[in-house]
Amino acid sequence: TEPEITYRSGGTCEYLATGDATDGHFGLYRWSFGDEESGPDPHFHRAITESFYVLEGTVQLYDGAAWVTARAGDFLHVPEGGLHGFRGGDRARMLLMFTPGAPREDYFETLDAVGRGAPMSADERVAFMLQHDTYWV
């Protein structure tokens, strides 16, 4: 099937198991990067964990202390409050899993819309990030 989101960067996000589909236990997504490097800067979540499993290529993962190179088969788990970030390009692919199954679909879709020019004021951005348990460092 077609990915649920195709970003302007050429990367995609596929919803494999949403929080709604798992009764809130987890959310699982296949993240494919575009040709150019992209990804979020270091941040943390107070109430959700985030796990990464690299499927293809290499991904730079921030583990709270340094950026490390992860390759196909590598796994990184970030507990609640753990500082993390990721960057990838060259069509690398990974799985992202959030527990519990937070509503990340709205987060991904809204950021895509903003990247395509949808307006969001600074105050709206702060409220949006708080709503989605995302705290930038």
N, CA, C and O atoms as a GROMACS GRO file, in nm:
protein
  548
    1THR      N    1   0.084  -0.119   0.000
    1THR     CA    2   0.000   0.000   0.000
    1THR      C    3   0.088   0.125   0.000
    1THR      O    4   0.206   0.121   0.035
    2GLU      N    5   0.027   0.234  -0.039
    2GLU     CA    6   0.098   0.362  -0.039
    2GLU      C    7   0.123   0.407   0.104
    2GLU      O    8   0.040   0.381   0.192
    3PRO      N    9   0.233   0.474   0.129
    3PRO     CA   10   0.258   0.528   0.264
    3PRO      C   11   0.150   0.631   0.301
    3PRO      O   12   0.094   0.697   0.213
    4GLU      N   13   0.122   0.642   0.428
    4GLU     CA   14   0.025   0.741   0.473
    4GLU      C   15   0.076   0.883   0.452
    4GLU      O   16  -0.003   0.974   0.424
    5ILE      N   17   0.207   0.903   0.464
    5ILE     CA   18   0.265   1.036   0.446
    5ILE      C   19   0.387   1.025   0.356
    5ILE      O   20   0.472   0.938   0.376
    6THR      N   21   0.396   1.114   0.259
    6THR     CA   22   0.517   1.132   0.181
    6THR      C   23   0.560   1.276   0.203
    6THR      O   24   0.492   1.370   0.160
    7TYR      N   25   0.673   1.294   0.270
    7TYR     CA   26   0.722   1.426   0.304
    7TYR      C   27   0.786   1.495   0.184
    7TYR      O   28   0.823   1.430   0.086
    8ARG      N   29   0.798   1.626   0.192
    8ARG     CA   30   0.861   1.704   0.084
    8ARG      C   31   1.004   1.659   0.061
    8ARG      O   32   1.057   1.672  -0.050
    9SER      N   33   1.068   1.605   0.164
    9SER     CA   34   1.206   1.556   0.152
    9SER      C   35   1.216   1.428   0.070
    9SER      O   36   1.325   1.384   0.034
   10GLY      N   37   1.100   1.367   0.039
   10GLY     CA   38   1.099   1.240  -0.032
   10GLY      C   39   1.089   1.122   0.062
   10GLY      O   40   1.070   1.009   0.017
   11GLY      N   41   1.101   1.145   0.192
   11GLY     CA   42   1.085   1.038   0.291
   11GLY      C   43   0.938   1.004   0.310
   11GLY      O   44   0.850   1.081   0.271
   12THR      N   45   0.913   0.890   0.371
   12THR     CA   46   0.775   0.846   0.394
   12THR      C   47   0.757   0.793   0.535
   12THR      O   48   0.853   0.759   0.604
   13CYS      N   49   0.631   0.787   0.576
   13CYS     CA   50   0.593   0.726   0.702
   13CYS      C   51   0.474   0.635   0.675
   13CYS      O   52   0.373   0.677   0.620
   14GLU      N   53   0.488   0.510   0.715
   14GLU     CA   54   0.381   0.412   0.699
   14GLU      C   55   0.331   0.370   0.836
   14GLU      O   56   0.410   0.337   0.924
   15TYR      N   57   0.202   0.371   0.853
   15TYR     CA   58   0.140   0.332   0.980
   15TYR      C   59   0.122   0.180   0.981
   15TYR      O   60   0.031   0.128   0.915
   16LEU      N   61   0.204   0.110   1.054
   16LEU     CA   62   0.195  -0.036   1.060
   16LEU      C   63   0.097  -0.081   1.168
   16LEU      O   64   0.020  -0.175   1.146
   17ALA      N   65   0.099  -0.014   1.284
   17ALA     CA   66   0.006  -0.046   1.394
   17ALA      C   67  -0.011   0.082   1.477
   17ALA      O   68   0.079   0.121   1.551
   18THR      N   69  -0.125   0.146   1.464
   18THR     CA   70  -0.148   0.269   1.538
   18THR      C   71  -0.188   0.238   1.682
   18THR      O   72  -0.227   0.126   1.715
   19GLY      N   73  -0.177   0.340   1.767
   19GLY     CA   74  -0.222   0.324   1.905
   19GLY      C   75  -0.368   0.283   1.913
   19GLY      O   76  -0.405   0.202   1.998
   20ASP      N   77  -0.451   0.337   1.824
   20ASP     CA   78  -0.593   0.298   1.822
   20ASP      C   79  -0.609   0.150   1.791
   20ASP      O   80  -0.694   0.082   1.849
   21ALA      N   81  -0.527   0.098   1.698
   21ALA     CA   82  -0.538  -0.042   1.658
   21ALA      C   83  -0.487  -0.138   1.765
   21ALA      O   84  -0.522  -0.256   1.764
   22THR      N   85  -0.403  -0.089   1.858
   22THR     CA   86  -0.345  -0.176   1.961
   22THR      C   87  -0.402  -0.146   2.100
   22THR      O   88  -0.341  -0.180   2.201
   23ASP      N   89  -0.518  -0.082   2.105
   23ASP     CA   90  -0.578  -0.041   2.232
   23ASP      C   91  -0.483   0.042   2.316
   23ASP      O   92  -0.483   0.033   2.439
   24GLY      N   93  -0.401   0.124   2.250
   24GLY     CA   94  -0.313   0.214   2.321
   24GLY      C   95  -0.185   0.152   2.374
   24GLY      O   96  -0.108   0.220   2.443
   25HIS      N   97  -0.159   0.025   2.342
   25HIS     CA   98  -0.039  -0.040   2.394
   25HIS      C   99   0.089   0.008   2.326
   25HIS      O  100   0.190   0.030   2.393
   26PHE      N  101   0.085   0.024   2.194
   26PHE     CA  102   0.202   0.072   2.120
   26PHE      C  103   0.159   0.126   1.985
   26PHE      O  104   0.047   0.101   1.940
   27GLY      N  105   0.248   0.200   1.922
   27GLY     CA  106   0.233   0.244   1.784
   27GLY      C  107   0.359   0.206   1.710
   27GLY      O  108   0.469   0.228   1.760
   28LEU      N  109   0.345   0.150   1.590
   28LEU     CA  110   0.459   0.104   1.512
   28LEU      C  111   0.452   0.165   1.372
   28LEU      O  112   0.348   0.159   1.305
   29TYR      N  113   0.563   0.224   1.328
   29TYR     CA  114   0.568   0.297   1.202
   29TYR      C  115   0.695   0.260   1.126
   29TYR      O  116   0.801   0.240   1.186
   30ARG      N  117   0.684   0.252   0.993
   30ARG     CA  118   0.803   0.234   0.909
   30ARG      C  119   0.840   0.371   0.856
   30ARG      O  120   0.761   0.436   0.788
   31TRP      N  121   0.962   0.416   0.889
   31TRP     CA  122   1.012   0.546   0.850
   31TRP      C  123   1.117   0.528   0.742
   31TRP      O  124   1.218   0.460   0.764
   32SER      N  125   1.094   0.587   0.626
   32SER     CA  126   1.190   0.581   0.517
   32SER      C  127   1.239   0.723   0.489
   32SER      O  128   1.158   0.813   0.465
   33PHE      N  129   1.368   0.742   0.492
   33PHE     CA  130   1.426   0.872   0.465
   33PHE      C  131   1.434   0.896   0.316
   33PHE      O  132   1.434   0.802   0.237
   34GLY      N  133   1.440   1.024   0.277
   34GLY     CA  134   1.464   1.060   0.138
   34GLY      C  135   1.612   1.053   0.108
   34GLY      O  136   1.689   0.994   0.183
   35ASP      N  137   1.651   1.114  -0.003
   35ASP     CA  138   1.792   1.114  -0.042
   35ASP      C  139   1.876   1.201   0.050
   35ASP      O  140   1.987   1.162   0.089
   36GLU      N  141   1.825   1.318   0.086
   36GLU     CA  142   1.899   1.413   0.170
   36GLU      C  143   1.878   1.381   0.318
   36GLU      O  144   1.775   1.326   0.356
   37GLU      N  145   1.977   1.416   0.399
   37GLU     CA  146   1.967   1.390   0.543
   37GLU      C  147   1.856   1.475   0.605
   37GLU      O  148   1.842   1.594   0.574
   38SER      N  149   1.779   1.413   0.692
   38SER     CA  150   1.674   1.482   0.767
   38SER      C  151   1.650   1.407   0.897
   38SER      O  152   1.699   1.296   0.917
   39GLY      N  153   1.576   1.470   0.986
   39GLY     CA  154   1.540   1.409   1.113
   39GLY      C  155   1.539   1.512   1.224
   39GLY      O  156   1.593   1.621   1.208
   40PRO      N  157   1.477   1.478   1.337
   40PRO     CA  158   1.463   1.573   1.446
   40PRO      C  159   1.589   1.588   1.531
   40PRO      O  160   1.666   1.494   1.550
   41ASP      N  161   1.608   1.710   1.580
   41ASP     CA  162   1.716   1.739   1.675
   41ASP      C  163   1.685   1.672   1.809
   41ASP      O  164   1.576   1.618   1.827
   42PRO      N  165   1.781   1.676   1.902
   42PRO     CA  166   1.757   1.614   2.033
   42PRO      C  167   1.633   1.669   2.104
   42PRO      O  168   1.607   1.790   2.107
   43HIS      N  169   1.558   1.575   2.160
   43HIS     CA  170   1.434   1.605   2.231
   43HIS      C  171   1.404   1.490   2.326
   43HIS      O  172   1.477   1.391   2.329
   44PHE      N  173   1.297   1.504   2.403
   44PHE     CA  174   1.256   1.394   2.490
   44PHE      C  175   1.105   1.395   2.505
   44PHE      O  176   1.038   1.493   2.473
   45HIS      N  177   1.052   1.282   2.554
   45HIS     CA  178   0.910   1.265   2.582
   45HIS      C  179   0.898   1.226   2.729
   45HIS      O  180   0.972   1.139   2.776
   46ARG      N  181   0.809   1.289   2.801
   46ARG     CA  182   0.794   1.260   2.944
   46ARG      C  183   0.716   1.133   2.970
   46ARG      O  184   0.740   1.065   3.071
   47ALA      N  185   0.622   1.098   2.883
   47ALA     CA  186   0.532   0.987   2.914
   47ALA      C  187   0.534   0.873   2.814
   47ALA      O  188   0.460   0.776   2.830
   48ILE      N  189   0.618   0.882   2.710
   48ILE     CA  190   0.623   0.773   2.612
   48ILE      C  191   0.768   0.731   2.588
   48ILE      O  192   0.860   0.812   2.599
   49THR      N  193   0.786   0.605   2.555
   49THR     CA  194   0.916   0.555   2.513
   49THR      C  195   0.920   0.557   2.361
   49THR      O  196   0.816   0.561   2.295
   50GLU      N  197   1.040   0.555   2.307
   50GLU     CA  198   1.056   0.550   2.162
   50GLU      C  199   1.168   0.451   2.133
   50GLU      O  200   1.275   0.458   2.194
   51SER      N  201   1.144   0.361   2.039
   51SER     CA  202   1.243   0.261   2.002
   51SER      C  203   1.267   0.267   1.852
   51SER      O  204   1.176   0.295   1.775
   52PHE      N  205   1.390   0.239   1.812
   52PHE     CA  206   1.432   0.244   1.673
   52PHE      C  207   1.495   0.111   1.635
   52PHE      O  208   1.578   0.057   1.709
   53TYR      N  209   1.457   0.058   1.519
   53TYR     CA  210   1.520  -0.062   1.465
   53TYR      C  211   1.552  -0.032   1.319
   53TYR      O  212   1.462  -0.010   1.239
   54VAL      N  213   1.680  -0.029   1.285
   54VAL     CA  214   1.722   0.007   1.150
   54VAL      C  215   1.704  -0.114   1.057
   54VAL      O  216   1.755  -0.223   1.084
   55LEU      N  217   1.631  -0.092   0.948
   55LEU     CA  218   1.604  -0.196   0.850
   55LEU      C  219   1.705  -0.197   0.737
   55LEU      O  220   1.755  -0.303   0.697
   56GLU      N  221   1.736  -0.078   0.684
   56GLU     CA  222   1.827  -0.066   0.570
   56GLU      C  223   1.907   0.062   0.584
   56GLU      O  224   1.858   0.162   0.637
   57GLY      N  225   2.031   0.060   0.536
   57GLY     CA  226   2.114   0.179   0.535
   57GLY      C  227   2.169   0.211   0.672
   57GLY      O  228   2.176   0.126   0.760
   58THR      N  229   2.208   0.337   0.690
   58THR     CA  230   2.259   0.383   0.818
   58THR      C  231   2.177   0.502   0.866
   58THR      O  232   2.129   0.583   0.786
   59VAL      N  233   2.162   0.509   0.997
   59VAL     CA  234   2.089   0.617   1.061
   59VAL      C  235   2.174   0.667   1.177
   59VAL      O  236   2.232   0.588   1.252
   60GLN      N  237   2.182   0.798   1.192
   60GLN     CA  238   2.251   0.856   1.306
   60GLN      C  239   2.148   0.870   1.418
   60GLN      O  240   2.045   0.936   1.401
   61LEU      N  241   2.176   0.809   1.532
   61LEU     CA  242   2.087   0.816   1.648
   61LEU      C  243   2.158   0.888   1.762
   61LEU      O  244   2.272   0.855   1.795
   62TYR      N  245   2.091   0.984   1.821
   62TYR     CA  246   2.147   1.053   1.936
   62TYR      C  247   2.102   0.976   2.059
   62TYR      O  248   1.983   0.959   2.082
   63ASP      N  249   2.198   0.931   2.139
   63ASP     CA  250   2.166   0.845   2.254
   63ASP      C  251   2.166   0.921   2.386
   63ASP      O  252   2.172   0.860   2.493
   64GLY      N  253   2.158   1.053   2.379
   64GLY     CA  254   2.159   1.134   2.500
   64GLY      C  255   2.296   1.189   2.533
   64GLY      O  256   2.308   1.284   2.611
   65ALA      N  257   2.400   1.131   2.474
   65ALA     CA  258   2.537   1.177   2.499
   65ALA      C  259   2.610   1.209   2.368
   65ALA      O  260   2.689   1.303   2.363
   66ALA      N  261   2.585   1.130   2.264
   66ALA     CA  262   2.657   1.147   2.138
   66ALA      C  263   2.573   1.090   2.023
   66ALA      O  264   2.483   1.009   2.045
   67TRP      N  265   2.605   1.133   1.902
   67TRP     CA  266   2.544   1.076   1.782
   67TRP      C  267   2.619   0.947   1.749
   67TRP      O  268   2.742   0.948   1.738
   68VAL      N  269   2.547   0.838   1.735
   68VAL     CA  270   2.608   0.709   1.702
   68VAL      C  271   2.550   0.660   1.568
   68VAL      O  272   2.436   0.689   1.535
   69THR      N  273   2.630   0.586   1.495
   69THR     CA  274   2.586   0.532   1.367
   69THR      C  275   2.522   0.396   1.389
   69THR      O  276   2.584   0.305   1.445
   70ALA      N  277   2.399   0.384   1.346
   70ALA     CA  278   2.327   0.256   1.354
   70ALA      C  279   2.308   0.202   1.213
   70ALA      O  280   2.279   0.276   1.119
   71ARG      N  281   2.327   0.072   1.200
   71ARG     CA  282   2.315   0.006   1.070
   71ARG      C  283   2.203  -0.098   1.076
   71ARG      O  284   2.147  -0.124   1.182
   72ALA      N  285   2.172  -0.155   0.962
   72ALA     CA  286   2.066  -0.256   0.956
   72ALA      C  287   2.085  -0.359   1.066
   72ALA      O  288   2.193  -0.416   1.081
   73GLY      N  289   1.978  -0.382   1.143
   73GLY     CA  290   1.982  -0.477   1.253
   73GLY      C  291   2.008  -0.414   1.388
   73GLY      O  292   1.993  -0.480   1.491
   74ASP      N  293   2.048  -0.286   1.392
   74ASP     CA  294   2.074  -0.219   1.520
   74ASP      C  295   1.944  -0.168   1.581
   74ASP      O  296   1.851  -0.130   1.511
   75PHE      N  297   1.942  -0.168   1.714
   75PHE     CA  298   1.823  -0.130   1.791
   75PHE      C  299   1.862  -0.031   1.900
   75PHE      O  300   1.966  -0.047   1.964
   76LEU      N  301   1.779   0.071   1.920
   76LEU     CA  302   1.799   0.166   2.029
   76LEU      C  303   1.665   0.189   2.096
   76LEU      O  304   1.566   0.222   2.030
   77HIS      N  305   1.662   0.172   2.227
   77HIS     CA  306   1.540   0.198   2.305
   77HIS      C  307   1.563   0.322   2.391
   77HIS      O  308   1.667   0.335   2.456
   78VAL      N  309   1.466   0.412   2.391
   78VAL     CA  310   1.476   0.535   2.468
   78VAL      C  311   1.361   0.536   2.569
   78VAL      O  312   1.244   0.542   2.529
   79PRO      N  313   1.391   0.529   2.698
   79PRO     CA  314   1.284   0.531   2.800
   79PRO      C  315   1.224   0.670   2.814
   79PRO      O  316   1.274   0.768   2.758
   80GLU      N  317   1.114   0.678   2.889
   80GLU     CA  318   1.052   0.807   2.916
   80GLU      C  319   1.159   0.903   2.969
   80GLU      O  320   1.239   0.868   3.056
   81GLY      N  321   1.159   1.025   2.917
   81GLY     CA  322   1.254   1.126   2.962
   81GLY      C  323   1.391   1.117   2.898
   81GLY      O  324   1.475   1.204   2.921
   82GLY      N  325   1.416   1.013   2.819
   82GLY     CA  326   1.547   0.995   2.756
   82GLY      C  327   1.568   1.090   2.639
   82GLY      O  328   1.485   1.100   2.549
   83LEU      N  329   1.678   1.159   2.642
   83LEU     CA  330   1.714   1.251   2.536
   83LEU      C  331   1.754   1.171   2.411
   83LEU      O  332   1.834   1.078   2.421
   84HIS      N  333   1.699   1.208   2.295
   84HIS     CA  334   1.728   1.134   2.172
   84HIS      C  335   1.698   1.220   2.049
   84HIS      O  336   1.632   1.324   2.059
   85GLY      N  337   1.745   1.176   1.937
   85GLY     CA  338   1.718   1.235   1.807
   85GLY      C  339   1.762   1.135   1.701
   85GLY      O  340   1.826   1.035   1.733
   86PHE      N  341   1.728   1.163   1.577
   86PHE     CA  342   1.774   1.075   1.469
   86PHE      C  343   1.786   1.154   1.340
   86PHE      O  344   1.718   1.254   1.318
   87ARG      N  345   1.877   1.105   1.254
   87ARG     CA  346   1.899   1.164   1.122
   87ARG      C  347   1.932   1.052   1.026
   87ARG      O  348   2.002   0.956   1.060
   88GLY      N  349   1.882   1.066   0.906
   88GLY     CA  350   1.913   0.968   0.805
   88GLY      C  351   1.894   1.027   0.666
   88GLY      O  352   1.837   1.135   0.651
   89GLY      N  353   1.941   0.956   0.567
   89GLY     CA  354   1.928   0.994   0.427
   89GLY      C  355   1.956   0.873   0.342
   89GLY      O  356   1.954   0.760   0.391
   90ASP      N  357   1.981   0.896   0.214
   90ASP     CA  358   2.016   0.786   0.121
   90ASP      C  359   1.917   0.671   0.126
   90ASP      O  360   1.954   0.555   0.109
   91ARG      N  361   1.789   0.705   0.148
   91ARG     CA  362   1.678   0.606   0.147
   91ARG      C  363   1.689   0.502   0.258
   91ARG      O  364   1.636   0.392   0.245
   92ALA      N  365   1.758   0.536   0.367
   92ALA     CA  366   1.763   0.444   0.483
   92ALA      C  367   1.621   0.423   0.534
   92ALA      O  368   1.534   0.508   0.516
   93ARG      N  369   1.598   0.309   0.598
   93ARG     CA  370   1.465   0.276   0.651
   93ARG      C  371   1.479   0.221   0.792
   93ARG      O  372   1.575   0.152   0.825
   94MET      N  373   1.380   0.253   0.876
   94MET     CA  374   1.379   0.202   1.012
   94MET      C  375   1.236   0.187   1.061
   94MET      O  376   1.142   0.242   1.004
   95LEU      N  377   1.222   0.112   1.169
   95LEU     CA  378   1.096   0.103   1.240
   95LEU      C  379   1.104   0.196   1.360
   95LEU      O  380   1.207   0.204   1.427
   96LEU      N  381   0.994   0.266   1.388
   96LEU     CA  382   0.979   0.348   1.508
   96LEU      C  383   0.866   0.288   1.589
   96LEU      O  384   0.759   0.260   1.534
   97MET      N  385   0.888   0.267   1.717
   97MET     CA  386   0.782   0.217   1.802
   97MET      C  387   0.768   0.307   1.924
   97MET      O  388   0.868   0.340   1.990
   98PHE      N  389   0.646   0.348   1.954
   98PHE     CA  390   0.615   0.429   2.069
   98PHE      C  391   0.530   0.348   2.166
   98PHE      O  392   0.435   0.282   2.123
   99THR      N  393   0.562   0.353   2.295
   99THR     CA  394   0.478   0.291   2.397
   99THR      C  395   0.458   0.391   2.510
   99THR      O  396   0.554   0.458   2.549
  100PRO      N  397   0.338   0.402   2.563
  100PRO     CA  398   0.217   0.344   2.506
  100PRO      C  399   0.188   0.405   2.369
  100PRO      O  400   0.260   0.493   2.322
  101GLY      N  401   0.083   0.357   2.307
  101GLY     CA  402   0.049   0.397   2.170
  101GLY      C  403  -0.005   0.538   2.163
  101GLY      O  404  -0.125   0.559   2.143
  102ALA      N  405   0.084   0.636   2.180
  102ALA     CA  406   0.046   0.777   2.172
  102ALA      C  407  -0.004   0.809   2.032
  102ALA      O  408   0.035   0.742   1.936
  103PRO      N  409  -0.089   0.910   2.018
  103PRO     CA  410  -0.143   0.944   1.885
  103PRO      C  411  -0.040   1.016   1.798
  103PRO      O  412  -0.054   1.136   1.774
  104ARG      N  413   0.059   0.945   1.753
  104ARG     CA  414   0.167   1.006   1.674
  104ARG      C  415   0.122   1.041   1.533
  104ARG      O  416   0.188   1.122   1.467
  105GLU      N  417   0.012   0.983   1.485
  105GLU     CA  418  -0.033   1.011   1.350
  105GLU      C  419  -0.061   1.161   1.333
  105GLU      O  420  -0.019   1.221   1.234
  106ASP      N  421  -0.132   1.221   1.429
  106ASP     CA  422  -0.161   1.364   1.422
  106ASP      C  423  -0.031   1.444   1.424
  106ASP      O  424  -0.019   1.544   1.352
  107TYR      N  425   0.065   1.403   1.503
  107TYR     CA  426   0.195   1.470   1.510
  107TYR      C  427   0.262   1.468   1.373
  107TYR      O  428   0.303   1.572   1.322
  108PHE      N  429   0.275   1.349   1.314
  108PHE     CA  430   0.340   1.335   1.184
  108PHE      C  431   0.267   1.413   1.076
  108PHE      O  432   0.329   1.482   0.995
  109GLU      N  433   0.134   1.403   1.074
  109GLU     CA  434   0.054   1.468   0.969
  109GLU      C  435   0.058   1.620   0.982
  109GLU      O  436   0.065   1.691   0.881
  110THR      N  437   0.052   1.671   1.104
  110THR     CA  438   0.056   1.816   1.124
  110THR      C  439   0.192   1.872   1.084
  110THR      O  440   0.198   1.976   1.019
  111LEU      N  441   0.300   1.805   1.122
  111LEU     CA  442   0.433   1.853   1.082
  111LEU      C  443   0.449   1.850   0.931
  111LEU      O  444   0.515   1.938   0.874
  112ASP      N  445   0.391   1.752   0.865
  112ASP     CA  446   0.394   1.747   0.719
  112ASP      C  447   0.320   1.868   0.662
  112ASP      O  448   0.369   1.933   0.569
  113ALA      N  449   0.202   1.898   0.716
  113ALA     CA  450   0.124   2.012   0.668
  113ALA      C  451   0.200   2.144   0.689
  113ALA      O  452   0.200   2.230   0.601
  114VAL      N  453   0.263   2.159   0.805
  114VAL     CA  454   0.341   2.280   0.832
  114VAL      C  455   0.459   2.289   0.734
  114VAL      O  456   0.491   2.398   0.685
  115GLY      N  457   0.522   2.176   0.707
  115GLY     CA  458   0.633   2.174   0.610
  115GLY      C  459   0.589   2.211   0.470
  115GLY      O  460   0.671   2.252   0.388
  116ARG      N  461   0.461   2.197   0.442
  116ARG     CA  462   0.406   2.232   0.311
  116ARG      C  463   0.344   2.371   0.311
  116ARG      O  464   0.283   2.413   0.212
  117GLY      N  465   0.359   2.444   0.423
  117GLY     CA  466   0.315   2.583   0.425
  117GLY      C  467   0.194   2.613   0.511
  117GLY      O  468   0.152   2.729   0.517
  118ALA      N  469   0.136   2.513   0.578
  118ALA     CA  470   0.023   2.541   0.666
  118ALA      C  471   0.072   2.631   0.780
  118ALA      O  472   0.178   2.607   0.836
  119PRO      N  473  -0.005   2.734   0.814
  119PRO     CA  474   0.042   2.828   0.917
  119PRO      C  475   0.038   2.768   1.058
  119PRO      O  476  -0.053   2.693   1.092
  120MET      N  477   0.140   2.803   1.138
  120MET     CA  478   0.143   2.768   1.280
  120MET      C  479   0.225   2.876   1.350
  120MET      O  480   0.344   2.892   1.323
  121SER      N  481   0.161   2.948   1.438
  121SER     CA  482   0.232   3.053   1.512
  121SER      C  483   0.325   2.990   1.614
  121SER      O  484   0.318   2.870   1.642
  122ALA      N  485   0.412   3.073   1.671
  122ALA     CA  486   0.504   3.023   1.774
  122ALA      C  487   0.426   2.969   1.894
  122ALA      O  488   0.462   2.865   1.949
  123ASP      N  489   0.320   3.039   1.935
  123ASP     CA  490   0.238   2.992   2.047
  123ASP      C  491   0.166   2.862   2.014
  123ASP      O  492   0.155   2.773   2.098
  124GLU      N  493   0.117   2.850   1.890
  124GLU     CA  494   0.051   2.726   1.848
  124GLU      C  495   0.150   2.611   1.845
  124GLU      O  496   0.116   2.498   1.880
  125ARG      N  497   0.273   2.639   1.804
  125ARG     CA  498   0.376   2.534   1.800
  125ARG      C  499   0.408   2.484   1.941
  125ARG      O  500   0.421   2.363   1.962
  126VAL      N  501   0.420   2.575   2.036
  126VAL     CA  502   0.446   2.535   2.174
  126VAL      C  503   0.332   2.447   2.225
  126VAL      O  504   0.357   2.342   2.284
  127ALA      N  505   0.208   2.490   2.203
  127ALA     CA  506   0.092   2.412   2.249
  127ALA      C  507   0.088   2.276   2.180
  127ALA      O  508   0.056   2.175   2.243
  128PHE      N  509   0.118   2.272   2.051
  128PHE     CA  510   0.118   2.146   1.975
  128PHE      C  511   0.222   2.050   2.031
  128PHE      O  512   0.192   1.932   2.050
  129MET      N  513   0.342   2.099   2.057
  129MET     CA  514   0.447   2.012   2.110
  129MET      C  515   0.411   1.961   2.249
  129MET      O  516   0.434   1.844   2.279
  130LEU      N  517   0.355   2.045   2.334
  130LEU     CA  518   0.311   2.001   2.466
  130LEU      C  519   0.202   1.895   2.454
  130LEU      O  520   0.204   1.795   2.526
  131GLN      N  521   0.108   1.916   2.364
  131GLN     CA  522   0.000   1.819   2.341
  131GLN      C  523   0.055   1.683   2.300
  131GLN      O  524  -0.002   1.579   2.333
  132HIS      N  525   0.168   1.684   2.229
  132HIS     CA  526   0.227   1.561   2.178
  132HIS      C  527   0.351   1.518   2.257
  132HIS      O  528   0.434   1.442   2.207
  133ASP      N  529   0.363   1.567   2.381
  133ASP     CA  530   0.468   1.519   2.472
  133ASP      C  531   0.607   1.526   2.410
  133ASP      O  532   0.686   1.432   2.422
  134THR      N  533   0.637   1.638   2.342
  134THR     CA  534   0.765   1.656   2.277
  134THR      C  535   0.830   1.781   2.330
  134THR      O  536   0.774   1.890   2.319
  135TYR      N  537   0.948   1.765   2.387
  135TYR     CA  538   1.022   1.874   2.450
  135TYR      C  539   1.160   1.884   2.386
  135TYR      O  540   1.241   1.792   2.395
  136TRP      N  541   1.186   1.997   2.320
  136TRP     CA  542   1.312   2.018   2.250
  136TRP      C  543   1.418   2.069   2.346
  136TRP      O  544   1.389   2.142   2.441
  137VAL      N  545   1.542   2.031   2.320
  137VAL     CA  546   1.654   2.071   2.405
  137VAL      C  547   1.731   2.182   2.335
  137VAL      O  548   1.830   2.233   2.389
   0.00000   0.00000   0.00000
